[in-house]
């Protein structure tokens, strides 16, 4: 009964968030994070509810699943020659700056992994908010995919190294991750051949006249099976959710309405649970501690500054000034991965409790402040363009 009352309060926040979002003209995920933190502060919700935590985790996995649904492999390969060299330059700059900061300020090795970390979660929230017609957002998705894969690899390496040292267990984790990538590639090629030989097999799995909602059932089954597989292999379960989305988007393109149905369910229920949960982890009293707040601000400045420099080095010629600034900011919100790194680091003694708190506050500050800043900048840029057009006429 206690869990039902708790979830009823969460549902109330979910209903309120889009209304407040429209009223204050603030992105919905930002409102959900703020409502979650306020609800804990006033005592409406309490931290530590296991059911809510598990549902929020599924919400995050589902967000990654939706990110995978946005990936068209053929289109991605079309962009390969156009963006691969610049993507390599972008990530080289990111990791080089992180290593320089680590050496110059004598920081914990955690920062080498944390500063360049990339997550598609907030990028997907931006795409849901603004659509994909903006060039900088389309590039954010492409770079986000590459960055997500690099970041998952970095997390596995970091977790293995810090938890088990540079021994056999660490080598085993790396080998399993490489094996998963190779197995995924060969499975993808094998399924392409199977579906080419037996094209009707696709419609048996996901029929056009789907009165039994078989397509949704198969999608959910694949989602949970691949997550469970990654858990069994002791690899970040995000990878399983992401791969499930990619497989569905690339092998069942005939189901035009399916991505929309899955997205409606996700952003209508599971994804808001995740954002509200993130808000509940933010202790508003902790944010007001000067030491924690200043340290968090330095982390945010380092992450945004590194991305700004890397973006201008790699993409200024393609995006221009406004697009490059927006791209840099859109890539600066690795909310969940930053929390994951901080959790692994504090658990193994690589950072202290105060530094852990700074990382958590920095992650949430990025999620809230940068989302608002992007909204404001897009509005200002739009007004500036309209003003210029009016002057020309």
One Martini backbone bead per residue (centre of mass of N, CA, C, O) as a GRO file, in nm:
protein
  393
    1UNK     BB    1   0.057   0.063  -0.020
    2UNK     BB    2   0.299   0.259   0.001
    3UNK     BB    3   0.381   0.237  -0.300
    4UNK     BB    4   0.116   0.347  -0.419
    5UNK     BB    5   0.131   0.628  -0.290
    6UNK     BB    6   0.402   0.705  -0.406
    7UNK     BB    7   0.321   0.670  -0.712
    8UNK     BB    8   0.092   0.879  -0.701
    9UNK     BB    9   0.281   1.121  -0.656
   10UNK     BB   10   0.443   1.082  -0.916
   11UNK     BB   11   0.202   1.108  -1.112
   12UNK     BB   12   0.140   1.400  -1.037
   13UNK     BB   13   0.409   1.512  -1.149
   14UNK     BB   14   0.366   1.412  -1.441
   15UNK     BB   15   0.112   1.590  -1.495
   16UNK     BB   16   0.237   1.875  -1.418
   17UNK     BB   17   0.492   1.917  -1.602
   18UNK     BB   18   0.365   2.005  -1.884
   19UNK     BB   19   0.212   2.247  -1.770
   20UNK     BB   20   0.463   2.401  -1.657
   21UNK     BB   21   0.623   2.403  -1.919
   22UNK     BB   22   0.426   2.584  -2.078
   23UNK     BB   23   0.408   2.823  -1.876
   24UNK     BB   24   0.746   2.864  -1.847
   25UNK     BB   25   0.914   2.761  -2.093
   26UNK     BB   26   1.025   2.470  -2.006
   27UNK     BB   27   1.165   2.191  -2.020
   28UNK     BB   28   1.034   1.900  -1.909
   29UNK     BB   29   1.283   1.758  -1.775
   30UNK     BB   30   1.345   1.997  -1.588
   31UNK     BB   31   1.079   1.995  -1.433
   32UNK     BB   32   1.106   1.702  -1.328
   33UNK     BB   33   1.362   1.746  -1.164
   34UNK     BB   34   1.254   1.979  -0.984
   35UNK     BB   35   1.008   1.827  -0.867
   36UNK     BB   36   1.167   1.600  -0.733
   37UNK     BB   37   1.333   1.783  -0.536
   38UNK     BB   38   1.090   1.928  -0.403
   39UNK     BB   39   0.940   1.675  -0.297
   40UNK     BB   40   1.165   1.600  -0.097
   41UNK     BB   41   1.191   1.872   0.060
   42UNK     BB   42   0.867   1.866   0.153
   43UNK     BB   43   0.787   1.534   0.182
   44UNK     BB   44   0.634   1.378  -0.054
   45UNK     BB   45   0.909   1.240  -0.090
   46UNK     BB   46   1.130   0.957  -0.059
   47UNK     BB   47   1.430   0.821  -0.026
   48UNK     BB   48   1.457   0.463  -0.126
   49UNK     BB   49   1.260   0.350  -0.331
   50UNK     BB   50   1.276   0.058  -0.499
   51UNK     BB   51   1.054   0.070  -0.715
   52UNK     BB   52   1.130   0.348  -0.829
   53UNK     BB   53   1.422   0.281  -0.903
   54UNK     BB   54   1.354   0.053  -1.107
   55UNK     BB   55   1.171   0.220  -1.294
   56UNK     BB   56   1.386   0.437  -1.361
   57UNK     BB   57   1.586   0.242  -1.492
   58UNK     BB   58   1.394   0.158  -1.717
   59UNK     BB   59   1.360   0.446  -1.826
   60UNK     BB   60   1.655   0.475  -1.917
   61UNK     BB   61   1.663   0.233  -2.104
   62UNK     BB   62   1.432   0.341  -2.285
   63UNK     BB   63   1.581   0.591  -2.381
   64UNK     BB   64   1.801   0.421  -2.528
   65UNK     BB   65   1.604   0.273  -2.710
   66UNK     BB   66   1.506   0.532  -2.858
   67UNK     BB   67   1.784   0.603  -2.965
   68UNK     BB   68   1.812   0.349  -3.143
   69UNK     BB   69   1.556   0.412  -3.324
   70UNK     BB   70   1.714   0.669  -3.464
   71UNK     BB   71   1.899   0.454  -3.610
   72UNK     BB   72   2.032   0.464  -3.937
   73UNK     BB   73   2.269   0.286  -4.080
   74UNK     BB   74   2.271   0.391  -4.373
   75UNK     BB   75   2.285   0.688  -4.295
   76UNK     BB   76   2.538   0.665  -4.123
   77UNK     BB   77   2.723   0.566  -4.360
   78UNK     BB   78   2.678   0.821  -4.532
   79UNK     BB   79   2.829   1.004  -4.303
   80UNK     BB   80   3.113   0.886  -4.257
   81UNK     BB   81   3.302   1.050  -4.452
   82UNK     BB   82   3.200   1.332  -4.346
   83UNK     BB   83   3.249   1.269  -4.003
   84UNK     BB   84   3.480   1.086  -3.897
   85UNK     BB   85   3.727   1.274  -3.879
   86UNK     BB   86   3.583   1.486  -3.697
   87UNK     BB   87   3.513   1.292  -3.469
   88UNK     BB   88   3.805   1.218  -3.398
   89UNK     BB   89   3.889   1.508  -3.332
   90UNK     BB   90   3.683   1.560  -3.109
   91UNK     BB   91   3.771   1.321  -2.914
   92UNK     BB   92   4.067   1.391  -2.896
   93UNK     BB   93   4.029   1.668  -2.764
   94UNK     BB   94   3.871   1.580  -2.516
   95UNK     BB   95   4.090   1.380  -2.396
   96UNK     BB   96   4.327   1.578  -2.396
   97UNK     BB   97   4.207   1.790  -2.204
   98UNK     BB   98   4.158   1.596  -1.967
   99UNK     BB   99   4.460   1.520  -1.930
  100UNK     BB  100   4.566   1.804  -1.880
  101UNK     BB  101   4.391   1.865  -1.629
  102UNK     BB  102   4.496   1.628  -1.461
  103UNK     BB  103   4.795   1.726  -1.455
  104UNK     BB  104   4.774   2.034  -1.376
  105UNK     BB  105   4.564   1.971  -1.109
  106UNK     BB  106   4.598   1.695  -0.975
  107UNK     BB  107   4.389   1.476  -1.033
  108UNK     BB  108   4.178   1.243  -1.061
  109UNK     BB  109   4.135   0.987  -1.294
  110UNK     BB  110   3.826   1.030  -1.325
  111UNK     BB  111   3.843   1.288  -1.517
  112UNK     BB  112   3.926   1.148  -1.781
  113UNK     BB  113   3.633   1.017  -1.806
  114UNK     BB  114   3.421   1.242  -1.722
  115UNK     BB  115   3.457   1.490  -1.915
  116UNK     BB  116   3.405   1.316  -2.207
  117UNK     BB  117   3.136   1.218  -2.151
  118UNK     BB  118   2.858   1.048  -2.321
  119UNK     BB  119   2.495   1.108  -2.365
  120UNK     BB  120   2.166   1.049  -2.508
  121UNK     BB  121   1.941   1.134  -2.317
  122UNK     BB  122   1.927   1.459  -2.356
  123UNK     BB  123   1.926   1.451  -2.664
  124UNK     BB  124   1.647   1.314  -2.681
  125UNK     BB  125   1.498   1.541  -2.534
  126UNK     BB  126   1.563   1.757  -2.748
  127UNK     BB  127   1.433   1.612  -2.990
  128UNK     BB  128   1.149   1.598  -2.862
  129UNK     BB  129   1.128   1.917  -2.838
  130UNK     BB  130   1.265   2.018  -3.150
  131UNK     BB  131   1.359   1.812  -3.327
  132UNK     BB  132   1.554   1.727  -3.647
  133UNK     BB  133   1.591   1.999  -3.831
  134UNK     BB  134   1.845   2.056  -3.688
  135UNK     BB  135   2.172   2.030  -3.754
  136UNK     BB  136   2.292   2.008  -3.460
  137UNK     BB  137   2.102   1.769  -3.374
  138UNK     BB  138   2.184   1.562  -3.584
  139UNK     BB  139   2.482   1.562  -3.498
  140UNK     BB  140   2.435   1.486  -3.200
  141UNK     BB  141   2.333   1.201  -3.266
  142UNK     BB  142   2.580   1.092  -3.412
  143UNK     BB  143   2.789   1.160  -3.185
  144UNK     BB  144   2.630   1.019  -2.958
  145UNK     BB  145   2.668   0.731  -3.059
  146UNK     BB  146   2.974   0.726  -3.048
  147UNK     BB  147   2.998   0.829  -2.753
  148UNK     BB  148   2.837   0.601  -2.619
  149UNK     BB  149   3.031   0.371  -2.697
  150UNK     BB  150   3.283   0.494  -2.569
  151UNK     BB  151   3.159   0.528  -2.281
  152UNK     BB  152   3.101   0.232  -2.226
  153UNK     BB  153   3.393   0.146  -2.253
  154UNK     BB  154   3.503   0.336  -2.030
  155UNK     BB  155   3.330   0.220  -1.798
  156UNK     BB  156   3.435  -0.068  -1.809
  157UNK     BB  157   3.734   0.002  -1.767
  158UNK     BB  158   3.703   0.166  -1.506
  159UNK     BB  159   3.557  -0.046  -1.336
  160UNK     BB  160   3.772  -0.271  -1.365
  161UNK     BB  161   4.022  -0.111  -1.260
  162UNK     BB  162   3.898  -0.005  -0.978
  163UNK     BB  163   3.791  -0.287  -0.869
  164UNK     BB  164   4.033  -0.515  -0.987
  165UNK     BB  165   4.234  -0.408  -1.153
  166UNK     BB  166   4.515  -0.512  -1.375
  167UNK     BB  167   4.384  -0.795  -1.437
  168UNK     BB  168   4.195  -1.054  -1.540
  169UNK     BB  169   3.916  -0.922  -1.498
  170UNK     BB  170   3.974  -0.680  -1.676
  171UNK     BB  171   4.039  -0.835  -1.939
  172UNK     BB  172   3.767  -0.981  -1.953
  173UNK     BB  173   3.584  -0.728  -1.991
  174UNK     BB  174   3.713  -0.638  -2.258
  175UNK     BB  175   3.668  -0.898  -2.421
  176UNK     BB  176   3.359  -0.903  -2.396
  177UNK     BB  177   3.304  -0.631  -2.533
  178UNK     BB  178   3.434  -0.703  -2.804
  179UNK     BB  179   3.259  -0.955  -2.855
  180UNK     BB  180   2.988  -0.804  -2.866
  181UNK     BB  181   3.052  -0.627  -3.112
  182UNK     BB  182   3.109  -0.860  -3.307
  183UNK     BB  183   2.842  -1.017  -3.269
  184UNK     BB  184   2.659  -0.787  -3.362
  185UNK     BB  185   2.768  -0.761  -3.647
  186UNK     BB  186   2.717  -1.060  -3.740
  187UNK     BB  187   2.413  -1.061  -3.675
  188UNK     BB  188   2.335  -0.835  -3.865
  189UNK     BB  189   2.434  -0.977  -4.126
  190UNK     BB  190   2.265  -1.236  -4.096
  191UNK     BB  191   1.981  -1.097  -4.093
  192UNK     BB  192   2.003  -0.970  -4.371
  193UNK     BB  193   2.006  -1.241  -4.521
  194UNK     BB  194   1.747  -1.368  -4.412
  195UNK     BB  195   1.554  -1.125  -4.501
  196UNK     BB  196   1.629  -1.153  -4.802
  197UNK     BB  197   1.528  -1.449  -4.841
  198UNK     BB  198   1.284  -1.384  -4.606
  199UNK     BB  199   1.069  -1.125  -4.617
  200UNK     BB  200   0.809  -1.246  -4.461
  201UNK     BB  201   0.931  -1.267  -4.172
  202UNK     BB  202   0.878  -0.978  -4.080
  203UNK     BB  203   0.553  -1.011  -4.100
  204UNK     BB  204   0.541  -1.232  -3.883
  205UNK     BB  205   0.656  -1.064  -3.650
  206UNK     BB  206   0.539  -0.780  -3.802
  207UNK     BB  207   0.243  -0.714  -3.880
  208UNK     BB  208   0.034  -0.502  -4.043
  209UNK     BB  209  -0.219  -0.656  -3.914
  210UNK     BB  210  -0.206  -0.554  -3.569
  211UNK     BB  211  -0.441  -0.652  -3.342
  212UNK     BB  212  -0.228  -0.786  -3.108
  213UNK     BB  213   0.038  -0.626  -3.065
  214UNK     BB  214   0.306  -0.778  -3.163
  215UNK     BB  215   0.520  -0.555  -3.204
  216UNK     BB  216   0.531  -0.460  -2.908
  217UNK     BB  217   0.600  -0.733  -2.782
  218UNK     BB  218   0.866  -0.777  -2.933
  219UNK     BB  219   1.010  -0.519  -2.845
  220UNK     BB  220   1.000  -0.580  -2.537
  221UNK     BB  221   1.146  -0.849  -2.549
  222UNK     BB  222   1.413  -0.746  -2.671
  223UNK     BB  223   1.476  -0.538  -2.456
  224UNK     BB  224   1.494  -0.743  -2.208
  225UNK     BB  225   1.687  -0.957  -2.324
  226UNK     BB  226   1.937  -0.766  -2.375
  227UNK     BB  227   1.964  -0.666  -2.088
  228UNK     BB  228   2.001  -0.946  -1.955
  229UNK     BB  229   2.254  -1.023  -2.116
  230UNK     BB  230   2.436  -0.793  -2.008
  231UNK     BB  231   2.412  -0.873  -1.715
  232UNK     BB  232   2.537  -1.159  -1.748
  233UNK     BB  233   2.811  -1.021  -1.879
  234UNK     BB  234   2.883  -0.760  -1.714
  235UNK     BB  235   2.741  -0.520  -1.871
  236UNK     BB  236   2.617  -0.247  -1.967
  237UNK     BB  237   2.269  -0.231  -2.013
  238UNK     BB  238   2.249   0.001  -2.219
  239UNK     BB  239   2.348  -0.157  -2.468
  240UNK     BB  240   2.098  -0.340  -2.500
  241UNK     BB  241   1.885  -0.117  -2.547
  242UNK     BB  242   2.025   0.015  -2.791
  243UNK     BB  243   2.032  -0.240  -2.978
  244UNK     BB  244   1.729  -0.291  -2.990
  245UNK     BB  245   1.660  -0.029  -3.143
  246UNK     BB  246   1.838  -0.081  -3.394
  247UNK     BB  247   1.707  -0.345  -3.490
  248UNK     BB  248   1.418  -0.234  -3.532
  249UNK     BB  249   1.482   0.010  -3.727
  250UNK     BB  250   1.642  -0.184  -3.953
  251UNK     BB  251   1.423  -0.447  -3.984
  252UNK     BB  252   1.125  -0.267  -3.930
  253UNK     BB  253   1.042  -0.025  -4.142
  254UNK     BB  254   0.738  -0.104  -4.215
  255UNK     BB  255   0.678   0.015  -3.917
  256UNK     BB  256   0.603   0.336  -3.904
  257UNK     BB  257   0.432   0.356  -3.619
  258UNK     BB  258   0.614   0.229  -3.394
  259UNK     BB  259   0.804   0.458  -3.291
  260UNK     BB  260   0.565   0.634  -3.197
  261UNK     BB  261   0.445   0.438  -2.990
  262UNK     BB  262   0.704   0.403  -2.818
  263UNK     BB  263   0.741   0.707  -2.757
  264UNK     BB  264   0.474   0.762  -2.614
  265UNK     BB  265   0.521   0.564  -2.383
  266UNK     BB  266   0.790   0.675  -2.282
  267UNK     BB  267   0.716   0.996  -2.254
  268UNK     BB  268   0.447   0.922  -2.083
  269UNK     BB  269   0.612   0.734  -1.849
  270UNK     BB  270   0.914   0.622  -1.811
  271UNK     BB  271   1.097   0.877  -1.851
  272UNK     BB  272   0.980   1.063  -1.625
  273UNK     BB  273   1.069   0.877  -1.394
  274UNK     BB  274   1.368   0.930  -1.430
  275UNK     BB  275   1.374   1.242  -1.392
  276UNK     BB  276   1.246   1.245  -1.112
  277UNK     BB  277   1.460   1.069  -0.977
  278UNK     BB  278   1.696   1.259  -1.021
  279UNK     BB  279   1.572   1.482  -0.842
  280UNK     BB  280   1.571   1.309  -0.570
  281UNK     BB  281   1.902   1.314  -0.555
  282UNK     BB  282   1.864   1.617  -0.486
  283UNK     BB  283   2.007   1.818  -0.241
  284UNK     BB  284   1.928   2.139  -0.171
  285UNK     BB  285   2.119   2.182   0.075
  286UNK     BB  286   2.383   2.101  -0.079
  287UNK     BB  287   2.382   2.322  -0.298
  288UNK     BB  288   2.428   2.557  -0.068
  289UNK     BB  289   2.714   2.461  -0.053
  290UNK     BB  290   2.988   2.628  -0.144
  291UNK     BB  291   3.197   2.405  -0.203
  292UNK     BB  292   3.021   2.226  -0.384
  293UNK     BB  293   2.928   2.442  -0.588
  294UNK     BB  294   3.208   2.530  -0.692
  295UNK     BB  295   3.305   2.251  -0.784
  296UNK     BB  296   3.071   2.200  -0.981
  297UNK     BB  297   3.127   2.447  -1.163
  298UNK     BB  298   3.408   2.349  -1.256
  299UNK     BB  299   3.308   2.094  -1.394
  300UNK     BB  300   3.120   2.231  -1.594
  301UNK     BB  301   3.334   2.417  -1.727
  302UNK     BB  302   3.517   2.187  -1.825
  303UNK     BB  303   3.304   2.040  -2.005
  304UNK     BB  304   3.217   2.281  -2.181
  305UNK     BB  305   3.498   2.382  -2.270
  306UNK     BB  306   3.591   2.121  -2.411
  307UNK     BB  307   3.354   2.118  -2.617
  308UNK     BB  308   3.392   2.394  -2.741
  309UNK     BB  309   3.674   2.351  -2.853
  310UNK     BB  310   3.616   2.085  -3.014
  311UNK     BB  311   3.386   2.200  -3.193
  312UNK     BB  312   3.549   2.428  -3.331
  313UNK     BB  313   3.769   2.235  -3.447
  314UNK     BB  314   3.552   2.039  -3.609
  315UNK     BB  315   3.246   2.222  -3.676
  316UNK     BB  316   3.244   2.522  -3.772
  317UNK     BB  317   3.233   2.485  -4.090
  318UNK     BB  318   2.941   2.342  -4.067
  319UNK     BB  319   2.767   2.518  -3.835
  320UNK     BB  320   2.878   2.754  -3.713
  321UNK     BB  321   2.832   2.951  -3.449
  322UNK     BB  322   2.548   2.871  -3.340
  323UNK     BB  323   2.565   2.561  -3.384
  324UNK     BB  324   2.822   2.512  -3.212
  325UNK     BB  325   2.715   2.610  -2.943
  326UNK     BB  326   2.468   2.418  -2.928
  327UNK     BB  327   2.625   2.155  -2.956
  328UNK     BB  328   2.805   2.186  -2.706
  329UNK     BB  329   2.568   2.195  -2.503
  330UNK     BB  330   2.415   1.929  -2.590
  331UNK     BB  331   2.692   1.756  -2.507
  332UNK     BB  332   2.683   1.864  -2.175
  333UNK     BB  333   2.465   1.604  -2.064
  334UNK     BB  334   2.584   1.332  -1.882
  335UNK     BB  335   2.402   1.253  -1.642
  336UNK     BB  336   2.418   0.935  -1.582
  337UNK     BB  337   2.722   0.878  -1.633
  338UNK     BB  338   2.826   1.070  -1.413
  339UNK     BB  339   2.688   0.922  -1.182
  340UNK     BB  340   2.819   0.645  -1.235
  341UNK     BB  341   3.114   0.728  -1.195
  342UNK     BB  342   3.086   0.844  -0.907
  343UNK     BB  343   2.983   0.580  -0.777
  344UNK     BB  344   3.228   0.402  -0.842
  345UNK     BB  345   3.446   0.586  -0.710
  346UNK     BB  346   3.334   0.599  -0.412
  347UNK     BB  347   3.315   0.289  -0.364
  348UNK     BB  348   3.655   0.272  -0.425
  349UNK     BB  349   3.807   0.551  -0.317
  350UNK     BB  350   3.881   0.774  -0.547
  351UNK     BB  351   3.665   0.945  -0.392
  352UNK     BB  352   3.495   1.155  -0.202
  353UNK     BB  353   3.201   1.270  -0.080
  354UNK     BB  354   3.228   1.567  -0.183
  355UNK     BB  355   3.306   1.495  -0.476
  356UNK     BB  356   3.054   1.335  -0.532
  357UNK     BB  357   2.854   1.567  -0.486
  358UNK     BB  358   2.969   1.745  -0.713
  359UNK     BB  359   2.897   1.556  -0.947
  360UNK     BB  360   2.592   1.548  -0.901
  361UNK     BB  361   2.543   1.854  -0.919
  362UNK     BB  362   2.669   1.888  -1.201
  363UNK     BB  363   2.474   1.702  -1.353
  364UNK     BB  364   2.215   1.867  -1.274
  365UNK     BB  365   2.304   2.143  -1.376
  366UNK     BB  366   2.327   2.059  -1.669
  367UNK     BB  367   2.033   1.955  -1.706
  368UNK     BB  368   1.905   2.237  -1.632
  369UNK     BB  369   2.073   2.491  -1.735
  370UNK     BB  370   2.133   2.402  -2.031
  371UNK     BB  371   1.844   2.364  -2.123
  372UNK     BB  372   1.766   2.659  -2.075
  373UNK     BB  373   1.990   2.792  -2.247
  374UNK     BB  374   1.904   2.668  -2.517
  375UNK     BB  375   1.623   2.791  -2.520
  376UNK     BB  376   1.716   3.087  -2.513
  377UNK     BB  377   1.908   3.086  -2.762
  378UNK     BB  378   1.699   2.996  -2.972
  379UNK     BB  379   1.519   3.244  -2.931
  380UNK     BB  380   1.734   3.463  -2.995
  381UNK     BB  381   1.818   3.361  -3.278
  382UNK     BB  382   1.534   3.383  -3.401
  383UNK     BB  383   1.496   3.688  -3.355
  384UNK     BB  384   1.749   3.776  -3.513
  385UNK     BB  385   1.662   3.656  -3.787
  386UNK     BB  386   1.392   3.810  -3.811
  387UNK     BB  387   1.519   4.093  -3.798
  388UNK     BB  388   1.697   4.062  -4.052
  389UNK     BB  389   1.468   4.003  -4.250
  390UNK     BB  390   1.314   4.274  -4.198
  391UNK     BB  391   1.551   4.462  -4.288
  392UNK     BB  392   1.578   4.352  -4.583
  393UNK     BB  393   1.262   4.426  -4.652
   0.00000   0.00000   0.00000
